[in-house]
Amino acid sequence: MLIENNNVLFCFALLPILLIFVLMVLLRWKAIKAMSYTWIATIFISYFIWEMPLNWISAATIKGTFIAFEIILIIFGAILLLKLLELGGVISILDKTLKQISPDRRIQVIIIAFLFGSFIEGAAGFGTSAALAAPLLVSLGFPAIAAVTIALIANSVPVTFGAVGVPILIGIKSVVDIDIMQVTFYSALIHVIIGTFIPLALVSILTKLYGAKKSFKEGLIIWPYAIWAGLCFTIPYLITASLLGPEFPSMIGGLIGMIVLISTTKKGFLIPKKTWNFPTKKKWPTEWITKCVTLHKQKSLSLKKAIIPYTLVGLLLALTRIPQLPFGTWLKKLTISFPIIFGAEINYSFAPFYSAGFIFVIVSIITRFMLKINFKETKCVIQNTIAKIKIPFLTLIFVVALVQIILLSNHNTLNIPSMPLILAEFFSLYTGKFYPFFSPMIGMLGSFISGSNTVSNLFFTAFQYETAIKLGISTVIIVSLQAVGGAIGNMIAVHNVIAACATVGLKDQEGKIIRTNIIPALIYSLLAGIIGFILIQIL
């Protein structure tokens, strides 16, 4: 079936995304049901419209299953570690320590979701930040839906340079011949202008959606502290991007930001006079509550010993991801590879020992012995963790399988571009000189579909670069907008939302979270486009 009308192709390419939005966000279907229906629809579109061979569709589905296993390994490790920390009394100590720093939930969310999350994102990427920050927030007394929503919104600014610069070094540098230091600088600059206000946005959304008074004012009132918190991260973030390149801005920004902000918070600098907290648990709506039982076991434990597990996670992730060190190369020596699946050159490979999930498991084992958790309790935690991830794992298989079919749809008998490129071409064709305003949205769309800034960059960087040349505008700024947009998309990326919900045991709230997060994501994207447009006029 040969389709020559690009508008028709655009409509069919858009259909899976619309289905996800309608089924999950508007009709509020359960994620597993919505994603299974969308997977079937994607197969029909790829076979009958794109004329994608069945072996490629099958191979893409198998590859998606493998990738889903990689993701679920991270989720398993994160839940396992958290539950052992609860049993070992670590969460109780952290809870007391944070309350001593400040009992204000607005301040706690900035420290954990924004700064701690940025450090973890800079070290590991690939959804690890939300997988650690969200369950930690829940253990400290946050409603599960609030923890996931806020952790995903916070995981935006650092994502452009997540996993020690992989989205830039692999997603962009390997695709186009461009000055990577300039792209790094302008991506960081755009993020800094907007991202400095992300802590203020976080606390405002927190108080509006989850406060007793449902008011933005209770969040906005701490604007001096929130902006100071933003600067604690964005200033070292920008300096690092300017001097060292894309590998370390998020990691260094998060680490320095935590140290500076905690120090000044202890001294009372810009601390709000009135402490804010959630309503009492008796007044929580059903959708706020997770079935996971948080254990605050009281044990005689020093703070230094309590933070060892999280310190180990950060240290091991950093040591194995920094390309100048040999550890990552050693761990990648054992790689499971499938260059050909069902006769299709899929080229899938997985290094299990390099996975962030494997590092979580290693730290969990160390934690179990360090905190002297008995075998019976450990066995129970492992069994409960496996039981919790079964449905999310099946859901992720459908999600990632349909994503792989969409991404690999360029392998067709009609010699037409893949579905994502058809969507991007439509954007560029109808936007003209206003294209910079929409450039971040293309990156955001890529992350929404794939759940990865790196994948978004791999698929759209070349297109954005060529479009900039055709329009006679700065390729550096447009590619930077792509990198920024890809990071913004993490707020609403379907499999990131599902994965984060799984870590806190939250069920059937994925659509609501996407509905909430799509508003700050679109605002962030629009502001980035405006800044990019101005920069193009200036340069």
ROZA-355785 format. One line per 2 residues: number of its first residue (from 1); for each residue x, y, z of C-alpha. Coordinates in steps of 0.1 Angstrom, whole numbers, plus 5000, padded with zeros to 4 digits. Example, Ala and Ser with C-alpha at 12.3 -4.5 7.8 and 13.67 -1.06 7.14 Angstrom:
! residues 2
1> 5123,4955,5078; 5137,4989,5071
! end
This chain:
! residues 539
1> 5000,5000,5000; 5017,5032,4988
3> 5007,5064,5005; 5020,5095,4989
5> 5002,5121,5010; 5024,5133,5038
7> 4995,5146,5057; 4980,5111,5058
9> 5013,5098,5070; 5015,5124,5097
11> 4980,5115,5110; 4989,5078,5113
13> 5023,5086,5128; 5005,5107,5154
15> 4979,5081,5162; 4999,5060,5188
17> 5007,5092,5207; 4971,5103,5206
19> 4959,5069,5217; 4982,5070,5247
21> 4970,5104,5256; 4933,5096,5251
23> 4933,5062,5268; 4955,5071,5298
25> 4950,5108,5303; 4914,5114,5292
27> 4897,5080,5297; 4919,5071,5327
29> 4925,5035,5317; 4950,5015,5336
31> 4984,5017,5321; 4987,4980,5312
33> 4954,4981,5293; 4961,5014,5275
35> 4996,5004,5265; 4986,4969,5253
37> 4959,4984,5230; 4983,5010,5218
39> 5009,4983,5210; 4984,4964,5189
41> 4974,4996,5171; 5011,5004,5164
43> 5016,4970,5149; 4987,4976,5125
45> 4999,5010,5115; 5035,4998,5110
47> 5024,4968,5089; 4996,4982,5068
49> 5006,5018,5064; 5044,5018,5066
51> 5046,4982,5052; 5072,4973,5078
53> 5081,4936,5074; 5068,4913,5101
55> 5103,4901,5111; 5112,4937,5119
57> 5080,4942,5139; 5087,4910,5159
59> 5123,4919,5164; 5114,4954,5176
61> 5090,4938,5201; 5117,4914,5214
63> 5142,4943,5217; 5115,4962,5237
65> 5112,4933,5260; 5149,4932,5266
67> 5150,4969,5273; 5120,4966,5297
69> 5140,4941,5316; 5169,4966,5319
71> 5144,4992,5333; 5128,4967,5357
73> 5162,4958,5371; 5167,4994,5381
75> 5133,4995,5397; 5139,4962,5415
77> 5173,4974,5428; 5158,5008,5440
79> 5129,4992,5458; 5151,4965,5474
81> 5176,4991,5486; 5149,5013,5501
83> 5132,4985,5520; 5165,4973,5534
85> 5173,5009,5545; 5139,5010,5562
87> 5145,4978,5580; 5180,4989,5590
89> 5167,5022,5606; 5184,5044,5580
91> 5151,5061,5568; 5142,5069,5604
93> 5176,5086,5609; 5173,5105,5576
95> 5138,5116,5586; 5151,5130,5619
97> 5181,5147,5602; 5159,5163,5575
99> 5135,5176,5602; 5165,5190,5621
101> 5176,5208,5589; 5140,5219,5583
103> 5106,5202,5590; 5092,5222,5561
105> 5081,5198,5533; 5088,5225,5507
107> 5125,5226,5517; 5128,5188,5519
109> 5114,5184,5484; 5140,5208,5470
111> 5169,5191,5487; 5158,5155,5477
113> 5139,5158,5444; 5158,5187,5429
115> 5194,5185,5442; 5199,5149,5453
117> 5179,5139,5421; 5202,5160,5399
119> 5233,5144,5414; 5220,5109,5407
121> 5208,5119,5372; 5242,5133,5364
123> 5258,5101,5376; 5235,5074,5361
125> 5206,5089,5341; 5181,5065,5325
127> 5153,5071,5351; 5175,5064,5381
129> 5169,5098,5397; 5131,5094,5401
131> 5136,5057,5410; 5156,5068,5441
133> 5140,5102,5449; 5103,5093,5447
135> 5104,5063,5472; 5127,5082,5495
137> 5101,5110,5497; 5073,5085,5503
139> 5094,5070,5532; 5097,5105,5547
141> 5059,5109,5547; 5051,5124,5513
143> 5019,5112,5495; 5030,5087,5468
145> 5014,5106,5440; 5030,5139,5451
147> 5064,5122,5453; 5062,5108,5418
149> 5048,5140,5402; 5074,5162,5418
151> 5104,5139,5413; 5096,5137,5375
153> 5092,5175,5372; 5125,5180,5391
155> 5142,5155,5368; 5143,5179,5338
157> 5172,5204,5341; 5199,5178,5348
159> 5187,5154,5321; 5205,5171,5292
161> 5238,5161,5308; 5226,5130,5326
163> 5247,5098,5327; 5279,5118,5326
165> 5271,5135,5293; 5258,5105,5273
167> 5228,5124,5258; 5253,5149,5243
169> 5283,5127,5236; 5263,5098,5221
171> 5230,5114,5211; 5245,5145,5194
173> 5283,5142,5189; 5280,5109,5171
175> 5252,5122,5148; 5264,5156,5135
177> 5296,5175,5131; 5291,5204,5154
179> 5310,5222,5182; 5300,5202,5212
181> 5313,5227,5237; 5291,5254,5222
183> 5261,5231,5223; 5269,5223,5259
185> 5272,5259,5269; 5240,5271,5252
187> 5220,5241,5264; 5232,5249,5300
189> 5225,5286,5295; 5189,5279,5284
191> 5184,5256,5313; 5199,5280,5338
193> 5176,5309,5328; 5145,5287,5333
195> 5158,5260,5356; 5167,5284,5384
197> 5130,5288,5389; 5122,5250,5389
199> 5125,5247,5427; 5099,5275,5430
201> 5077,5257,5405; 5081,5225,5425
203> 5070,5239,5458; 5041,5259,5441
205> 5028,5227,5425; 5032,5208,5457
207> 5012,5233,5478; 4985,5238,5451
209> 4978,5201,5445; 4986,5185,5478
211> 4982,5212,5505; 4953,5216,5528
213> 4945,5250,5513; 4952,5240,5477
215> 4970,5273,5471; 4999,5284,5449
217> 5005,5312,5474; 5020,5288,5501
219> 5046,5278,5476; 5053,5312,5460
221> 5057,5328,5494; 5091,5311,5498
223> 5104,5325,5465; 5137,5339,5480
225> 5147,5305,5494; 5135,5286,5462
227> 5154,5309,5439; 5185,5307,5461
229> 5182,5269,5459; 5180,5271,5422
231> 5211,5293,5420; 5230,5269,5443
233> 5226,5243,5415; 5226,5263,5383
235> 5257,5285,5389; 5281,5255,5393
237> 5261,5237,5366; 5268,5265,5341
239> 5304,5270,5351; 5311,5233,5348
241> 5294,5231,5314; 5315,5261,5302
243> 5348,5248,5314; 5346,5209,5315
245> 5320,5200,5289; 5289,5178,5291
247> 5301,5150,5314; 5298,5167,5348
249> 5274,5197,5350; 5245,5178,5366
251> 5266,5158,5389; 5287,5187,5402
253> 5257,5211,5402; 5237,5186,5423
255> 5266,5179,5447; 5277,5215,5453
257> 5241,5226,5454; 5233,5201,5482
259> 5263,5211,5502; 5257,5248,5499
261> 5219,5247,5504; 5220,5224,5534
263> 5247,5246,5550; 5228,5278,5546
265> 5195,5262,5556; 5210,5251,5589
267> 5221,5287,5595; 5185,5299,5588
269> 5193,5317,5556; 5161,5327,5538
271> 5141,5301,5557; 5104,5308,5557
273> 5089,5318,5590; 5060,5294,5588
275> 5065,5257,5584; 5044,5240,5557
277> 5032,5204,5559; 5006,5181,5542
279> 4972,5176,5557; 4970,5148,5583
281> 4969,5113,5567; 4933,5108,5578
283> 4923,5136,5553; 4943,5121,5524
285> 4923,5111,5493; 4925,5075,5483
287> 4946,5083,5452; 4973,5098,5474
289> 4979,5066,5493; 5001,5037,5483
291> 4997,5001,5496; 5034,5000,5503
293> 5040,4999,5541; 5068,5023,5552
295> 5088,5009,5580; 5104,5035,5603
297> 5124,5010,5624; 5142,5027,5652
299> 5178,5016,5656; 5209,5031,5673
301> 5226,5044,5642; 5249,5074,5635
303> 5241,5098,5606; 5275,5090,5591
305> 5267,5053,5590; 5231,5060,5578
307> 5243,5079,5547; 5269,5053,5537
309> 5244,5034,5513; 5235,5065,5494
311> 5271,5077,5493; 5281,5043,5479
313> 5254,5045,5452; 5266,5079,5441
315> 5302,5070,5443; 5299,5037,5424
317> 5276,5053,5397; 5301,5081,5392
319> 5332,5059,5392; 5317,5035,5366
321> 5303,5063,5344; 5333,5087,5341
323> 5349,5078,5308; 5384,5087,5319
325> 5383,5059,5345; 5386,5022,5335
327> 5359,5008,5358; 5330,5012,5333
329> 5351,4995,5306; 5358,4966,5329
331> 5321,4961,5337; 5311,4963,5300
333> 5334,4934,5291; 5306,4910,5298
335> 5280,4920,5273; 5250,4901,5261
337> 5245,4909,5224; 5219,4901,5198
339> 5231,4917,5165; 5203,4899,5146
341> 5168,4890,5158; 5144,4872,5134
343> 5167,4881,5105; 5165,4918,5113
345> 5197,4937,5122; 5185,4951,5155
347> 5219,4951,5172; 5208,4949,5208
349> 5234,4946,5236; 5232,4947,5274
351> 5260,4949,5299; 5244,4936,5331
353> 5272,4945,5355; 5272,4981,5341
355> 5235,4985,5348; 5225,5010,5376
357> 5202,4983,5388; 5231,4959,5394
359> 5249,4987,5414; 5217,4991,5435
361> 5217,4953,5442; 5254,4954,5452
363> 5248,4983,5476; 5218,4964,5489
365> 5239,4934,5497; 5265,4956,5515
367> 5237,4973,5533; 5222,4940,5545
369> 5254,4930,5562; 5264,4965,5574
371> 5230,4970,5591; 5228,4933,5603
373> 5195,4926,5587; 5186,4889,5593
375> 5181,4864,5565; 5144,4859,5571
377> 5137,4897,5567; 5159,4899,5537
379> 5142,4870,5520; 5108,4886,5527
381> 5119,4919,5512; 5131,4902,5480
383> 5099,4883,5476; 5077,4913,5482
385> 5099,4934,5458; 5095,4908,5430
387> 5057,4906,5436; 5055,4944,5433
389> 5073,4946,5399; 5054,4919,5380
391> 5026,4942,5366; 5049,4972,5359
393> 5072,4948,5341; 5044,4936,5318
395> 5033,4972,5312; 5068,4982,5304
397> 5071,4954,5278; 5041,4969,5259
399> 5054,5004,5263; 5090,4998,5251
401> 5079,4974,5224; 5056,4999,5208
403> 5083,5025,5211; 5108,5003,5193
405> 5084,4996,5165; 5079,5034,5161
407> 5116,5041,5162; 5125,5013,5137
409> 5096,5021,5113; 5121,5035,5088
411> 5128,4998,5079; 5099,4995,5054
413> 5093,4985,5018; 5081,5020,5009
415> 5114,5037,5017; 5096,5064,5037
417> 5110,5080,5069; 5102,5066,5103
419> 5071,5078,5122; 5091,5103,5145
421> 5108,5119,5114; 5074,5123,5097
423> 5062,5141,5128; 5093,5163,5129
425> 5091,5172,5092; 5055,5182,5096
427> 5065,5206,5124; 5093,5222,5103
429> 5071,5225,5072; 5044,5245,5088
431> 5064,5266,5113; 5089,5283,5090
433> 5108,5312,5106; 5090,5305,5139
435> 5106,5270,5140; 5129,5278,5170
437> 5097,5281,5191; 5088,5245,5183
439> 5123,5230,5182; 5122,5220,5219
441> 5088,5204,5214; 5103,5180,5189
443> 5130,5170,5215; 5102,5167,5241
445> 5081,5145,5218; 5111,5122,5212
447> 5116,5117,5250; 5078,5113,5256
449> 5078,5085,5230; 5111,5068,5239
451> 5116,5078,5276; 5152,5088,5268
453> 5169,5121,5260; 5197,5102,5244
455> 5173,5084,5220; 5154,5116,5213
457> 5188,5132,5203; 5198,5102,5182
459> 5166,5104,5162; 5161,5141,5159
461> 5194,5159,5160; 5203,5153,5124
463> 5168,5165,5113; 5170,5196,5135
465> 5205,5204,5123; 5195,5201,5086
467> 5163,5222,5092; 5185,5249,5107
469> 5207,5250,5077; 5177,5252,5053
471> 5162,5281,5073; 5196,5298,5075
473> 5197,5300,5114; 5222,5289,5140
475> 5226,5251,5140; 5242,5253,5175
477> 5211,5270,5190; 5187,5246,5173
479> 5206,5215,5184; 5209,5230,5219
481> 5171,5234,5219; 5168,5198,5209
483> 5190,5188,5239; 5169,5209,5262
485> 5136,5197,5248; 5147,5161,5252
487> 5153,5167,5289; 5119,5184,5294
489> 5102,5153,5279; 5113,5133,5309
491> 5086,5149,5329; 5059,5131,5309
493> 5078,5101,5293; 5054,5072,5296
495> 5077,5045,5307; 5094,5069,5332
497> 5060,5076,5348; 5052,5039,5350
499> 5087,5031,5364; 5085,5058,5391
501> 5049,5047,5401; 5062,5012,5404
503> 5090,5022,5429; 5064,5036,5453
505> 5036,5010,5447; 5013,5036,5431
507> 4986,5020,5409; 4964,5034,5381
509> 4976,5071,5386; 4999,5073,5355
511> 4974,5092,5334; 4968,5117,5362
513> 5005,5123,5366; 5009,5129,5329
515> 4980,5153,5329; 4996,5173,5357
517> 5031,5173,5344; 5023,5182,5308
519> 5015,5217,5319; 5049,5226,5333
521> 5065,5206,5305; 5048,5227,5278
523> 5056,5260,5297; 5092,5250,5300
525> 5093,5241,5263; 5077,5274,5252
527> 5101,5294,5274; 5131,5275,5260
529> 5118,5282,5224; 5115,5320,5232
531> 5150,5321,5246; 5163,5302,5216
533> 5146,5326,5192; 5161,5356,5210
535> 5196,5340,5210; 5193,5334,5172
537> 5184,5370,5167; 5214,5382,5188
539> 5241,5358,5175
! end
